[in-house]
Amino acid sequence: MCVKHISPAMGDVVYRPSIPLTRVKGPLRLAEMPAESEPVRFGTHGPIARHYGIQGDVPDPHATTIDYVVAATGG
């Protein structure tokens, strides 16, 4: 849902992303991000994989969505 005005101090919405996401297999997903020439891979790794019940080594580890959220907020 996009809210144009929450309070009088807030302006018009200037950007609303629409990011296609494709599930490849298991936790591996590809996101078509703005300004990126190649799809961005999201997956799982280490303790996060084990939290979701994946035992042993992850065959094709990639950063998770939470890794990207943490990076986007400055670490």
C-alpha positions in Angstrom: 0.0 0.0 0.0 1.3 3.4 -0.9 0.2 6.4 1.2 0.6 9.7 -0.5 0.2 12.0 2.6 0.6 10.9 6.2 0.9 14.4 7.6 0.8 18.0 6.2 4.7 18.1 6.6 5.2 15.1 4.3 5.4 15.6 0.5 4.4 13.4 -2.4 5.8 10.0 -2.9 8.7 10.3 -5.3 9.6 6.6 -5.6 7.8 3.3 -5.3 9.9 0.3 -6.3 8.5 -2.6 -8.2 11.1 -5.4 -8.0 10.4 -8.7 -9.7 11.6 -11.7 -7.6 12.1 -15.2 -9.0 12.5 -18.3 -6.9 15.1 -20.5 -8.5 15.3 -23.4 -6.1 15.0 -23.7 -2.3 16.1 -20.5 -0.7 17.8 -19.1 -3.9 15.9 -16.2 -5.4 16.8 -13.6 -8.1 15.7 -10.0 -7.7 15.8 -7.6 -10.7 17.0 -4.5 -8.9 16.9 -1.0 -10.3 20.2 0.2 -11.8 21.7 -3.3 -11.7 22.6 -4.9 -15.0 22.4 -8.5 -13.6 19.8 -10.0 -11.2 20.9 -9.9 -7.5 21.0 -13.3 -5.8 19.5 -13.8 -2.4 19.9 -17.1 -0.6 21.1 -18.4 2.7 24.2 -19.4 4.6 25.6 -20.6 7.8 23.6 -20.1 11.0 20.6 -18.7 9.1 20.4 -21.8 7.0 20.6 -24.0 10.1 17.8 -21.9 11.7 15.6 -22.8 8.7 16.5 -26.5 9.0 19.2 -26.8 6.3 21.7 -29.3 7.6 25.4 -29.3 6.7 27.0 -27.0 4.2 24.8 -24.9 1.9 25.6 -26.0 -1.6 25.3 -22.5 -3.1 25.6 -19.9 -0.3 24.5 -16.3 -0.9 23.7 -13.3 1.3 20.2 -13.3 2.8 17.6 -10.6 2.5 18.4 -9.6 6.1 22.1 -9.2 5.2 21.0 -6.7 2.5 18.7 -4.9 5.0 21.6 -4.6 7.5 24.0 -3.3 4.8 21.4 -0.8 3.5 21.0 0.7 7.0 24.7 1.3 7.4 26.0 -1.9 8.9 
